[in-house]
Amino acid sequence: MEPGEKKQEAAVTKSKKSLETAGKAGSLLKAWYERVNTAKERGELTAWTMIFCPYDLLLSFDVLPVFIENYGPVCAAKQVATHFCEIAEGERFAKDTCSYLRIGLGYAEEYSRTGQVPETAPWGGIPKPDMMIGPSPVCDGRIKFLQAAQRYWDVPFCCYEALNMPFHIAAKAEHNEEIKKHYVKLYYEQLKNVLIPFLEKTTGKKFNKNKLSETLALDMEHQRFYHATNNLLKARPAPYGAQDSFAMCAPSLVCRGTQEAVDFYQQLYNEVKYRVDHKIGAVQDEKYRILWAWLPPWYAMSIFNHFETRKAVAVTQAYDIGKVPENIDLDNPLETIARKMYEGHWYGSGTMWTDRASRDLRFVQENGVDGIIVLQAESCRRFSMGYLHTVELLKEKSDVPILDLKSDMADKRFWSDEQIKADIDMFLEKIDDLRSHRK
């Protein structure tokens, strides 16, 4: 379907959150964007980059990472994403290009053309970058975006390789120490021989191992609290819903490696632990627990309010960053980052979808999930590729129904609020019907 063909405008109502701390995530993000916009006043630089770039390393050089994928959801939530998408499309970027990247390209075009931050940009916008850094994992569109953005701003550009494993290698990597050593060594050499020399040349500063260790320690501390919080979601009733999860993931994606992120996630854990101990649920008299498997519609987060009207709670593990290794070697921070890069290899490997299906299946079994809803993002190639395989695996190995919704994560022209709500209602009725036949 072409954007805008038959779809209605998305509702602009915000989602109702259960957690007070999750509601504070926006303030933390706004403070971060204020920091990047005033970076030069403190002698800091900014880098446009993508998720899975070693932000710890950038921060150790006083380079603030600006993650384009994360500003896309902000624009979508503030209902200005369509404006930037249409600018990018006017520049002949295809409508099926990742909507996050179209937002970024439209933003860059308007900024470079007018010489100032676009008036519609939320939270003061994002600054013209001092450099661009392209990590290779996940999808090729991320590097291509930065290359395309250089038509607007000719700034130093670095692309380092964190090679995706071939399928037949990735399938056996988990239990093969030699494979792990090979890829950790490869990633380490890319950091040492490519990214660090680039940062030293661009910033005029030397690599500071002690400063990197300090940043890495903060990152690991926030991650421990975040993962511990996600584990509490197994409780009955569910202490929080997907709308809280999608809000509370933002500081981890945008400003990790900072004391502010550590403080946020410690406060978050304490609040959720209290709710679990006192059996305070996100939904009173929880009747259905639904796994929202993948990306949300950032422009229509109010859809999660609809679940509550049906005594249903949507939960998600889409941004769960996993358990932190017990032994973090802060004396060798560069090697530790290389190991972190390896542990995240499944994001770019051929087994991503088998692994994701296994994670979702395990979540269903451990959390008493009654059904699974998958939003197939029209413009996300990485999530669309292997999608049918993943759904078939879930159908084969679980006995819960699955609802397939087709829309987009940031482009609201693909969304119909009325139709989506009707689909969810019918899905919950299907769960009721299955329950009655099991009695």
Residue, then its C-alpha position, 0 to 999 in steps of 0.5 A: m500500500e502506498p502511504g496515504e492511500k486509504k489510511q486515516e490520520a493517527a490519533v495524537t493522544k498520548s499513551k497512559k503510563s503506569l510508571e512514574t519513572a517511565g513518564k520522566a524519560g522524556s525530560l531526560l531525553k530533552a536534557w540530552y538533546e539540549r546538551v548536544n545542541t550546546a556541545k561546543e560551549r563546553g568544548e564537546l563535538t557531536a557525531w551523527t551515528m547509529i545504534f550499536c556504535p561504541y558510544d562509550l568510546l565516543l564519550s571518552f573523546d568528548v564526542l556526543p553521539v546523536f543517534i538518528e534512529n532515535y530522533g525518528p521516533v521523537c519526530a513521530a511521537k510529536q506528529v512531525a515525521t510526515h513533514f520530513c519524510e515528504i521532504a526526503e521523498g521530494e529528494r527522490f528517496a524511495k517511500d519504502t526506505c526506512s522511515y527513520l532514515r527518511i526523517g533524518l534525510g528530510y531534516a538534514e535537507e531542510y536544515s542545510r537549505t535554510g541554514q537553521v534548525p527546522e521550525t517543526a523540529p522537536w526539542g530544539g532539533i539536533p545539531k549539524p554534526d562535526m563528524m559522521i560514524g557508520p557502524s556496519p551491523v544490522c542493516d546497510g541502510r544505516i551506512k547509506f544514510l550517512q553517505a547520503a547525508q554528506r550531500y548536505w554536510d561535508v564532514p569527516f566520515c568513518c565507517y568501521e566493519a563489524l562484520n555480520m556472520p554468514f548463516h552457517i557460521a552464526a548458527k554454531a557460534e554460540h558453542n564455538e570458542e574459536i569463532k568467538k575469538h576470531y570475531v572479537k579479535l576482528y572487532y578489537e582491531q577495527l576499534k583500535n586501527v580504524l575508529i580510534p585513529f579517526l577520533e584522534k585525528t578529528t578531535g585532536k585528542k589522544f585515546n584515554k583508557n581510564k576515561l573509557s573505563e569510567t564510561l564503560a562502568l557507568d554503561m554496565e551499571h545502567q544495564r544491570f538495573y535495566h535488565a533486572t527491571n525487565n525480569l520483574l515483568k514476569a510477575r502477576p499482575a504485570p507491573y507495567g505495560a508496553q507503553d512504559s517499556f517503550a518509554m523507559c528504553a529511550p535513555s538506554l538508547v540515547c544517553r547510556g554511559t552517563q550517571e543520569a542513565v544510571d540514576f534513572y534505571q536505579q529509580l525505575y527498578n526500585e519503583v517496579k520492585y515496589r509494585v511487584d512486592h505490593k501486587i500493583g498491576a498496570v491493568q486492574d483485573e488483568k484478563y489478557r496478557i499480550l506480547w507486543a513482539w516488535l516495533p511500536p507505532w511511535y505516532a500512535m502510542s495511544i493504541f496501548n490505552h485501548f488494551e486497558t479498556r478490554k482489561a488487557v495488558a500489552v507487554t514487550q521485550a523488544y528493547d531488552i538488552g540482556k544480562v550483563p556479564e558478571n566479569i567486566d574487565l575495566d582494565n582492558p576496556l577496548e577488549t570488553i567493548a569488542r566482546k560486547m559487539y560480539e554478544g550482539h552479533w545476532y542483530g546482523s547475522g543470518t540467525m537473527w530470526t531464529d534467535r528472535a523467535s526463540r526469545d519470543l517463545r521463551f517469553v511467552q512460556e515464562n510470562g503466561v502470554d495469551g497471544i502475540i501481536v506483531l507489527q510488521a513495519e512496512s519500511c523496516r527491511r531488517f524487521s521485514m526480512g525473515y518475518l514470515h519465517t519467524v511467525e511460522l516458527l512461533k506458530e509451530k512451537s507455541d499454542v497461542p494465537i498471533l495477530d499480524l498488523k501491517s503499518d510502520m514504526a514512524d510513518k503514520r500514513f500507513w496507519s488506520d486507528e479504527q481498523i487496528k482497534a477493530d483487529i485487536d478487539m477481534f483478536l481478544e475475542k479469538i482468545d476468549d473462543l480458544r479458552s472456551h474450547r480448552k475447558 
